[in-house]
């Protein structure tokens, strides 16, 4: 299957084993690139029912690698760089249904660190279509000018949150705050907390394939 996505963002595509039953979009963390989460596609979707897409952040900032926004303070993305990336990323993701034949309601958005922040922004933003679910690893719901979550329109949306208690980069309190905010908003939150630092704990995400199957059932 040939997938013609916009060249506005570097990206990798992992084809489905047959006709895609959905799509899994994973966004990397600060300083990584579009190849970083490519192995996670098979981890979350071992049967390859879904087409997998891993875009790369458009910014190159110190200390190196790709970024989604500048970081003046954890939890509060720089408004200017966030807005520029937001416009580019939303246009890229909005092209997925036409390019793949997968409707928005069959797309799972996920990410690690900065990538989870952008997954939240894409999946919860006011005026945005609702995805099938959100996977947020070691991130936070952003506080930034000109963006706000519309939780009332997301009641029942499945969200999987994973965070390490020993995370020295993005405190576990951010993960707990996201859990509490989304649960109070009526979303279907699964929260996994482990002894990990700022990395993905394989033991914490062992149940994710079953979660993906639940939010994207066959047929």
Backbone torsions as a table, in degrees:
resi	resn	phi	psi	omega
1	UNK	NA	122.9	177.8
2	UNK	-88.5	127.4	-178.2
3	UNK	-115.1	115.6	-178.3
4	UNK	-102.2	90.0	177.4
5	UNK	-97.1	158.4	-179.7
6	UNK	-57.9	145.9	178.1
7	UNK	-89.9	15.4	178.6
8	UNK	-70.1	-22.4	175.1
9	UNK	-129.9	136.0	170.3
10	UNK	-60.5	145.2	-178.4
11	UNK	-161.5	159.8	172.5
12	UNK	-119.4	148.5	178.0
13	UNK	-125.7	126.7	172.4
14	UNK	-106.3	113.4	-176.7
15	UNK	-64.9	155.4	170.8
16	UNK	-76.6	162.6	-179.8
17	UNK	-69.9	-25.6	177.5
18	UNK	-144.4	-143.9	173.8
19	UNK	-66.1	124.8	-175.5
20	UNK	-61.1	134.1	175.3
21	UNK	-94.1	1.9	-179.2
22	UNK	170.2	-173.0	179.1
23	UNK	-138.4	148.2	178.6
24	UNK	-124.3	116.1	-178.4
25	UNK	-111.3	118.1	-178.5
26	UNK	-116.8	132.6	-176.1
27	UNK	-112.6	127.2	-174.2
28	UNK	-73.5	169.9	177.8
29	UNK	-89.3	177.0	-177.7
30	UNK	-58.4	126.9	175.7
31	UNK	86.7	-2.4	177.8
32	UNK	-97.1	-157.1	178.9
33	UNK	-152.3	-172.9	-174.0
34	UNK	-66.5	-15.4	179.1
35	UNK	-88.0	-13.4	-169.4
36	UNK	-61.3	-46.1	-176.5
37	UNK	-97.5	7.3	179.5
38	UNK	-54.6	-42.7	179.0
39	UNK	-63.9	-23.3	-178.4
40	UNK	-71.4	-19.5	178.8
41	UNK	-62.0	-44.4	177.6
42	UNK	-71.4	-29.0	178.8
43	UNK	-68.3	-44.0	-178.8
44	UNK	-80.6	-25.2	-175.6
45	UNK	-135.4	67.9	-173.8
46	UNK	-64.1	-22.8	179.1
47	UNK	-87.0	-3.7	-179.6
48	UNK	55.1	43.6	173.6
49	UNK	-72.6	-25.2	-170.7
50	UNK	-110.1	153.0	168.8
51	UNK	-83.2	136.7	-178.6
52	UNK	-110.1	137.4	-178.2
53	UNK	-135.1	129.5	178.9
54	UNK	-125.5	95.7	177.3
55	UNK	-74.5	159.7	175.7
56	UNK	-109.4	142.9	179.3
57	UNK	-60.6	147.4	-174.8
58	UNK	-84.4	-9.1	-173.5
59	UNK	-104.9	143.6	173.2
60	UNK	-116.8	108.5	-174.5
61	UNK	-130.1	159.0	173.8
62	UNK	-59.3	144.3	6.5
63	UNK	-88.2	11.6	179.9
64	UNK	134.0	170.6	-179.9
65	UNK	77.6	-176.6	-178.7
66	UNK	-90.4	146.6	179.8
67	UNK	-133.5	157.7	175.5
68	UNK	-97.2	-27.1	178.9
69	UNK	-164.1	163.6	174.2
70	UNK	-79.4	156.1	-173.4
71	UNK	-121.1	88.4	174.6
72	UNK	-74.8	-28.9	-177.7
73	UNK	-161.4	133.3	-178.3
74	UNK	-60.8	130.9	-178.7
75	UNK	98.9	-16.5	-174.4
76	UNK	-132.3	85.2	-179.6
77	UNK	-58.5	149.2	174.0
78	UNK	-59.8	122.9	-173.8
79	UNK	-60.0	-38.7	-176.2
80	UNK	-67.7	-51.7	-178.5
81	UNK	-69.9	-33.8	176.7
82	UNK	-62.0	-45.7	-177.8
83	UNK	-63.3	-40.7	179.4
84	UNK	-64.7	-46.1	179.0
85	UNK	-65.8	-41.2	179.7
86	UNK	-54.9	-45.8	-178.9
87	UNK	-64.0	-43.2	-178.7
88	UNK	-69.0	-43.9	-176.8
89	UNK	-69.4	-41.6	179.6
90	UNK	-63.6	-39.5	177.8
91	UNK	-63.8	-39.6	179.2
92	UNK	-64.0	-50.1	-176.7
93	UNK	-68.3	-35.0	179.3
94	UNK	-66.5	-16.1	178.2
95	UNK	-84.8	-10.0	-175.3
96	UNK	-63.2	-46.3	-179.1
97	UNK	-56.0	-45.4	-179.3
98	UNK	-69.1	-36.8	-176.7
99	UNK	-73.8	-28.8	-173.3
100	UNK	-116.1	-16.5	-174.1
101	UNK	81.2	5.2	180.0
102	UNK	-94.7	121.8	-179.5
103	UNK	-72.3	160.5	-177.1
104	UNK	-55.3	-39.1	-175.6
105	UNK	-71.7	-1.8	175.7
106	UNK	-113.6	20.3	179.3
107	UNK	-109.1	127.3	171.9
108	UNK	-100.0	128.8	177.6
109	UNK	-103.5	135.8	179.4
110	UNK	-150.7	167.7	178.0
111	UNK	-176.6	170.3	177.9
112	UNK	-119.9	133.5	175.0
113	UNK	58.3	-120.6	176.7
114	UNK	-55.4	-35.1	179.9
115	UNK	-65.0	-33.8	177.5
116	UNK	-71.8	-32.0	175.5
117	UNK	-61.2	-44.0	179.8
118	UNK	-71.0	-31.3	176.2
119	UNK	-65.5	-43.2	174.2
120	UNK	-58.5	-45.9	-177.2
121	UNK	-61.5	-41.9	179.0
122	UNK	-68.1	-42.3	-172.1
123	UNK	-85.1	-21.9	-175.1
124	UNK	-113.0	-10.0	-172.7
125	UNK	-62.1	141.5	177.7
126	UNK	-60.1	133.3	179.3
127	UNK	85.2	-3.6	-179.5
128	UNK	-92.1	150.9	173.4
129	UNK	-68.1	151.7	-179.0
130	UNK	-86.9	130.7	177.6
131	UNK	-80.9	-177.6	176.3
132	UNK	-73.3	-30.3	-178.7
133	UNK	-178.6	170.1	179.7
134	UNK	-131.0	134.2	172.9
135	UNK	-113.2	117.8	-176.6
136	UNK	-120.7	109.3	-178.6
137	UNK	-107.4	115.6	174.2
138	UNK	57.7	50.8	-178.5
139	UNK	-136.7	-156.0	-179.7
140	UNK	-158.5	157.3	171.2
141	UNK	-77.6	122.2	-171.0
142	UNK	-71.6	149.4	166.8
143	UNK	-111.1	109.9	-174.0
144	UNK	-155.3	147.4	-178.2
145	UNK	-60.6	142.4	174.1
146	UNK	68.4	16.0	171.8
147	UNK	-138.3	138.5	173.5
148	UNK	-151.1	149.0	178.4
149	UNK	-77.5	146.4	174.7
150	UNK	-112.2	83.7	-174.9
151	UNK	-74.5	-28.2	-179.5
152	UNK	-61.4	-31.3	180.0
153	UNK	-87.3	0.6	-176.4
154	UNK	-117.1	17.0	-179.0
155	UNK	-54.8	128.5	179.8
156	UNK	86.5	-6.0	-179.4
157	UNK	-64.1	126.1	177.9
158	UNK	-71.2	130.6	176.9
159	UNK	-134.1	127.0	175.7
160	UNK	-106.5	123.1	-179.6
161	UNK	-118.4	127.3	174.4
162	UNK	-124.4	135.4	-179.0
163	UNK	-151.9	147.6	179.1
164	UNK	-95.9	137.0	179.4
165	UNK	-66.7	-23.0	-177.7
166	UNK	-104.1	23.8	-179.0
167	UNK	-70.8	114.8	-179.7
168	UNK	-88.8	-6.2	-176.7
169	UNK	-97.7	-53.7	175.7
170	UNK	-122.8	105.3	-173.6
171	UNK	-54.3	147.9	176.9
172	UNK	-58.7	-22.1	178.8
173	UNK	-61.4	-29.2	176.8
174	UNK	-67.6	-40.6	177.3
175	UNK	-64.7	-41.4	179.6
176	UNK	-67.0	-38.3	178.8
177	UNK	-64.2	-41.1	177.5
178	UNK	-63.3	-43.5	177.7
179	UNK	-56.7	-48.6	-176.5
180	UNK	-67.3	-41.9	180.0
181	UNK	-61.2	-48.5	-175.3
182	UNK	-73.3	-36.3	176.8
183	UNK	-63.1	-44.0	178.5
184	UNK	-64.3	-28.0	179.1
185	UNK	-81.7	-1.7	176.1
186	UNK	91.2	12.4	178.0
187	UNK	-82.3	160.4	-177.4
188	UNK	-92.3	89.8	-170.3
189	UNK	-97.7	129.5	168.8
190	UNK	-110.8	122.4	-175.2
191	UNK	-118.8	126.0	178.7
192	UNK	-122.5	120.7	179.3
193	UNK	-118.6	136.6	-177.4
194	UNK	-135.2	-177.0	178.7
195	UNK	-87.1	12.9	-176.6
196	UNK	-68.3	163.0	171.5
197	UNK	-94.3	-138.9	-179.3
198	UNK	-91.0	70.3	176.4
199	UNK	-157.2	169.9	-179.9
200	UNK	-86.7	121.6	179.2
201	UNK	-86.5	113.9	-178.3
202	UNK	-56.2	-33.5	-179.2
203	UNK	-68.7	-33.4	-177.9
204	UNK	-71.7	-28.2	-176.5
205	UNK	-102.0	12.9	-178.0
206	UNK	-61.1	-27.4	-178.3
207	UNK	-89.2	-1.2	-175.4
208	UNK	-63.9	-38.8	177.8
209	UNK	-56.2	-41.4	178.6
210	UNK	-67.4	-36.1	177.7
211	UNK	-64.2	-43.5	178.7
212	UNK	-62.9	-41.1	177.5
213	UNK	-62.2	-35.7	-179.7
214	UNK	-68.5	-43.3	-176.1
215	UNK	-80.6	-19.8	176.1
216	UNK	-126.6	72.6	-178.9
217	UNK	-66.1	157.0	-179.5
218	UNK	-62.9	149.5	176.7
219	UNK	97.1	NA	NA
